[in-house]
Amino acid sequence: MLGHPGEETTRKTAAFYGWELTGKFEICDDCATAKAKQASVAKTTETKSDKRGERIFIDSSSVKGESYGRAKFWLLALDDKTDNPTSFFLQRKSETKTKMVPWIKDLKSKHGIVVKFIHCDDAGENVSFEKACLAEGLGIQFEYTAAGTPQFNGRVERTFLTLYGRVRSMMNAAKMPQKMRTGVWTECAATASKNDSLMVTNTKPISSHNQFFEKEPKFARHLRTFGEIGIVTNPSTQKIKAKLADRGKTCMFVGYAENHASGVYRMLNLKTNRILKTRDVIWMKKQYGDYEKIDNKKMATVNNEEEDDDNTVITVSSDDNNSDSDDNNDSKDGRDEDRQDVEVGKDEIGQ
């Protein structure tokens, strides 16, 4: 439900929000499998901001294989003061400026947060981002790290490592075959990022979301487990209900809807691989693998067969030296990216 954090973080987060924990903490096989090879990254300290949003660290990572929305790149923005993560998903790295500039403007207009510094490497897409900020008169100073020295952007690098570990754990727990893992990786990463903003630890007694936005996230009281199966009301039957027509669709929970009221979920239609945003869900209390009757042995067999077929494996690669010139071969135009509704039509949106 929280995306597989550690026991201490879970207990402190529950205490912060007043949740009652039941049962006994046990070793999680999915976490052990997913996080076994996580490596540490050298730390570098710099002058730390004392204002929320004043300095933002950004970095990008890529995945082998495209999501259902054709996204291949994960752009992560991390606030220096609060460690609040914000995730964006791109088809091409040149989309960095088109995602970041509106976000920075929204922070100022809606939350009174003024970004003054951007800490990043000197890749081409970041240079283009700086030019866009100058053109918009945002007055942001860019702090570039040297090529081939990711340790100098260690804060966001370490956050990537943590979030990728949780993404793998969440997918393992849902017993997802490889094709689906690749298809929904952006949804899983977005949910892991949101969950991380909820966490409370010894060094972070107040969640990063609460510090950054100075309010509790809407989804904090409506948590669900990634990969959970639910029956969603079929919007096409709401006006004219055929007597023998099914009233619902079998869907899988993948995240929380942006810019909606609390309790509105992002649900993946398992037949069409399209996203529905709805609050009308009957939860089946089953994970995807349990619903499809996939055990660990069968999942391993399916994954091996799929890797042989199309070689689409979720793999992290370094983007430190990539630039806009790489974009022409990285993705295709004309497809909506995942966090802006994967090919969602009016008939696919729940009420």
ZANU-560247 format. One record per residue (C-alpha): residue number from 1; residue in three letters; z, y, x. Coordinates in steps of 0.1 Angstrom, whole numbers, m for minus. Layout:
N
  nr rest     Z     Y     X
 NUM  ALA     Z     Y     X
...
% end
This chain:
351
  nr rest     Z     Y     X
   1  MET     0     0     0
   2  LEU     8    24    29
   3  GLY   m18    10    51
   4  HIS     3   m13    74
   5  PRO    26    11    93
   6  GLY    57    m2   111
   7  GLU    90   m11    95
   8  GLU   109    20   108
   9  THR    81    43    95
  10  THR    80    26    62
  11  ARG   118    29    57
  12  LYS   119    65    67
  13  THR    89    74    45
  14  ALA   105    56    15
  15  ALA   138    75    20
  16  PHE   119   108    22
  17  TYR   101   102   m11
  18  GLY   130    84   m28
  19  TRP   112    51   m32
  20  GLU   132    19   m36
  21  LEU   122    m9   m12
  22  THR   127   m45   m22
  23  GLY   123   m78    m4
  24  LYS   125   m86    33
  25  PHE   104   m72    62
  26  GLU    86  m100    79
  27  ILE    60  m101   107
  28  CYS    25   m92    93
  29  ASP    m2  m116   105
  30  ASP   m29   m91    96
  31  CYS   m13   m64   118
  32  ALA    m8   m88   147
  33  THR   m44   m98   145
  34  ALA   m58   m62   141
  35  LYS   m36   m44   166
  36  ALA   m32   m69   194
  37  LYS   m56   m51   217
  38  GLN   m47   m15   211
  39  ALA   m45     3   245
  40  SER   m24    34   254
  41  VAL   m40    66   264
  42  ALA   m27    90   290
  43  LYS    m9   120   275
  44  THR   m16   156   284
  45  THR     6   185   272
  46  GLU    m6   220   265
  47  THR     9   250   249
  48  LYS    18   238   214
  49  SER    11   260   184
  50  ASP    40   271   163
  51  LYS    18   279   132
  52  ARG     2   253   110
  53  GLY   m35   251   114
  54  GLU   m36   276   143
  55  ARG   m50   250   168
  56  ILE   m71   220   156
  57  PHE   m81   191   178
  58  ILE  m114   174   168
  59  ASP  m132   143   181
  60  SER  m157   118   167
  61  SER  m161    81   168
  62  SER  m189    58   157
  63  VAL  m191    24   141
  64  LYS  m218    m2   146
  65  GLY  m235    m6   113
  66  GLU  m238    18    83
  67  SER  m215    22    54
  68  TYR  m228    19    18
  69  GLY  m233    57    20
  70  ARG  m252    55    53
  71  ALA  m224    70    73
  72  LYS  m219    60   110
  73  PHE  m197    87   124
  74  TRP  m160    95   119
  75  LEU  m150   131   126
  76  LEU  m113   135   129
  77  ALA   m95   169   128
  78  LEU   m58   169   139
  79  ASP   m35   199   134
  80  ASP   m16   207   166
  81  LYS    17   218   150
  82  THR    21   192   122
  83  ASP    m2   163   134
  84  ASN   m18   163    99
  85  PRO   m51   143   101
  86  THR   m82   152    81
  87  SER  m112   129    81
  88  PHE  m149   136    76
  89  PHE  m177   110    76
  90  LEU  m212   118    89
  91  GLN  m247   103    89
  92  ARG  m255   125   119
  93  LYS  m233   142   144
  94  SER  m252   175   138
  95  GLU  m234   176   104
  96  THR  m202   185   122
  97  LYS  m207   223   115
  98  THR  m217   217    79
  99  LYS  m184   198    73
 100  MET  m160   219    94
 101  VAL  m170   255    85
 102  PRO  m165   251    47
 103  TRP  m132   233    54
 104  ILE  m119   261    77
 105  LYS  m129   287    50
 106  ASP  m111   267    23
 107  LEU   m79   264    44
 108  LYS   m78   302    46
 109  SER   m87   310    10
 110  LYS   m67   283    m7
 111  HIS   m38   277    16
 112  GLY   m34   308    37
 113  ILE   m41   287    69
 114  VAL   m60   306    96
 115  VAL   m76   285   124
 116  LYS   m78   303   157
 117  PHE   m85   276   182
 118  ILE  m107   244   182
 119  HIS   m99   219   210
 120  CYS  m128   195   216
 121  ASP  m153   182   242
 122  ASP  m185   201   250
 123  ALA  m209   178   232
 124  GLY  m240   194   216
 125  GLU  m227   192   181
 126  ASN  m196   211   190
 127  VAL  m215   238   208
 128  SER  m236   241   176
 129  PHE  m203   243   156
 130  GLU  m191   271   178
 131  LYS  m224   291   172
 132  ALA  m219   285   134
 133  CYS  m184   299   136
 134  LEU  m197   330   154
 135  ALA  m224   335   128
 136  GLU  m198   333   100
 137  GLY  m175   357   118
 138  LEU  m145   333   118
 139  GLY  m132   345   151
 140  ILE  m123   310   164
 141  GLN  m119   304   202
 142  PHE  m132   270   214
 143  GLU  m113   252   241
 144  TYR  m137   227   257
 145  THR  m126   196   278
 146  ALA  m148   184   306
 147  ALA  m173   155   300
 148  GLY  m159   121   306
 149  THR  m122   131   304
 150  PRO  m111   120   269
 151  GLN   m75   120   281
 152  PHE   m75   158   279
 153  ASN   m80   154   241
 154  GLY   m54   127   240
 155  ARG   m37   137   208
 156  VAL   m67   130   186
 157  GLU   m77   100   207
 158  ARG   m44    83   201
 159  THR   m46    91   164
 160  PHE   m80    73   163
 161  LEU   m64    43   180
 162  THR   m36    42   154
 163  LEU   m59    47   124
 164  TYR   m84    21   136
 165  GLY   m56    m4   139
 166  ARG   m45     3   103
 167  VAL   m81     1    90
 168  ARG   m85   m34   105
 169  SER   m51   m44    91
 170  MET   m60   m32    56
 171  MET   m93   m50    56
 172  ASN   m77   m82    70
 173  ALA   m51   m81    42
 174  ALA   m78   m77    16
 175  LYS   m97  m107    32
 176  MET  m130   m88    33
 177  PRO  m161  m105    47
 178  GLN  m179   m86    75
 179  LYS  m207   m71    53
 180  MET  m182   m55    30
 181  ARG  m160   m43    59
 182  THR  m190   m24    73
 183  GLY  m200   m11    38
 184  VAL  m165     3    29
 185  TRP  m153    13    64
 186  THR  m154    50    55
 187  GLU  m134    45    24
 188  CYS  m108    25    42
 189  ALA  m106    50    71
 190  ALA  m102    79    46
 191  THR   m74    61    28
 192  ALA   m57    52    62
 193  SER   m59    89    71
 194  LYS   m43   100    38
 195  ASN   m16    74    42
 196  ASP    m9    86    77
 197  SER    m2   121    64
 198  LEU    26   106    42
 199  MET    44    89    70
 200  VAL    79   100    82
 201  THR    93    90   116
 202  ASN   121    99   140
 203  THR   100   126   156
 204  LYS    85   137   123
 205  PRO   113   139    97
 206  ILE    90   157    72
 207  SER    55   142    65
 208  SER    26   160    82
 209  HIS     9   167    48
 210  ASN    41   184    35
 211  GLN    43   205    66
 212  PHE     6   214    67
 213  PHE     1   222    30
 214  GLU    37   230    22
 215  LYS    36   207    m8
 216  GLU    36   170   m16
 217  PRO     2   152   m19
 218  LYS    m8   144   m54
 219  PHE   m13   107   m47
 220  ALA    23   102   m33
 221  ARG    36    90   m67
 222  HIS     5    69   m75
 223  LEU     1    46   m45
 224  ARG   m21    15   m47
 225  THR   m30   m11   m21
 226  PHE   m65    m9    m5
 227  GLY   m86   m38   m17
 228  GLU   m67   m42   m50
 229  ILE   m87   m54   m80
 230  GLY   m87   m36  m113
 231  ILE  m107   m35  m145
 232  VAL  m122     0  m151
 233  THR  m132    13  m185
 234  ASN  m170    12  m188
 235  PRO  m181    48  m194
 236  SER  m214    37  m210
 237  THR  m194    20  m239
 238  GLN  m172    50  m247
 239  LYS  m195    67  m271
 240  ILE  m213    37  m288
 241  LYS  m194     5  m284
 242  ALA  m215   m26  m291
 243  LYS  m194   m52  m308
 244  LEU  m201   m79  m281
 245  ALA  m203   m57  m251
 246  ASP  m176   m59  m224
 247  ARG  m154   m28  m223
 248  GLY  m147   m28  m186
 249  LYS  m161   m34  m150
 250  THR  m145   m54  m122
 251  CYS  m138   m29   m94
 252  MET  m118   m26   m62
 253  PHE   m95     2   m52
 254  VAL  m107    20   m21
 255  GLY   m90    54   m22
 256  TYR   m78    85   m40
 257  ALA  m101   111   m56
 258  GLU  m104   145   m39
 259  ASN   m99   176   m60
 260  HIS   m88   157   m91
 261  ALA   m55   154  m109
 262  SER   m29   129   m97
 263  GLY   m35    93  m106
 264  VAL   m73    94  m103
 265  TYR   m86    66   m81
 266  ARG  m118    58   m62
 267  MET  m129    24   m73
 268  LEU  m158     4   m59
 269  ASN  m180   m14   m85
 270  LEU  m183   m48   m70
 271  LYS  m217   m54   m87
 272  THR  m234   m21   m76
 273  ASN  m214   m11   m46
 274  ARG  m211    24   m61
 275  ILE  m180    45   m64
 276  LEU  m163    54   m98
 277  LYS  m136    80  m100
 278  THR  m112    71  m128
 279  ARG   m76    69  m140
 280  ASP   m84    42  m166
 281  VAL   m76    10  m146
 282  ILE   m60   m23  m156
 283  TRP   m46   m36  m124
 284  MET   m51   m74  m118
 285  LYS   m24   m76   m91
 286  LYS   m49   m94   m69
 287  GLN   m65   m85   m36
 288  TYR  m102   m88   m32
 289  GLY  m100  m120   m12
 290  ASP   m77  m136   m37
 291  TYR  m100  m126   m66
 292  GLU  m130  m141   m48
 293  LYS  m109  m171   m37
 294  ILE  m115  m164     0
 295  ASP   m89  m180    23
 296  ASN   m86  m172    60
 297  LYS  m107  m202    70
 298  LYS  m135  m194    46
 299  MET  m134  m157    56
 300  ALA  m138  m166    93
 301  THR  m168  m188    84
 302  VAL  m184  m162    63
 303  ASN  m179  m135    90
 304  ASN  m194  m157   117
 305  GLU  m225  m164    95
 306  GLU  m229  m127    87
 307  GLU  m226  m116   123
 308  ASP  m254  m141   132
 309  ASP  m275  m127   103
 310  ASP  m274   m89   109
 311  ASN  m250   m83   138
 312  THR  m232   m55   119
 313  VAL  m197   m54   134
 314  ILE  m172   m26   131
 315  THR  m168   m15   167
 316  VAL  m154    17   181
 317  SER  m176    34   207
 318  SER  m170    65   228
 319  ASP  m189    96   218
 320  ASP  m177   119   245
 321  ASN  m211   125   260
 322  ASN  m232   123   229
 323  SER  m250   154   216
 324  ASP  m273   165   187
 325  SER  m302   149   205
 326  ASP  m289   115   196
 327  ASP  m290   121   158
 328  ASN  m326   112   152
 329  ASN  m320    76   160
 330  ASP  m285    74   145
 331  SER  m290    76   108
 332  LYS  m314    83    80
 333  ASP  m317   114    58
 334  GLY  m316   115    20
 335  ARG  m284    95    13
 336  ASP  m251   109     1
 337  GLU  m223   103    25
 338  ASP  m193    83    13
 339  ARG  m166   109     6
 340  GLN  m190   129   m16
 341  ASP  m195    99   m40
 342  VAL  m217    71   m29
 343  GLU  m248    75   m50
 344  VAL  m227    82   m80
 345  GLY  m245    90  m113
 346  LYS  m229   103  m145
 347  ASP  m229    68  m159
 348  GLU  m208    57  m129
 349  ILE  m179    82  m133
 350  GLY  m149    72  m152
 351  GLN  m129    97  m172
% end
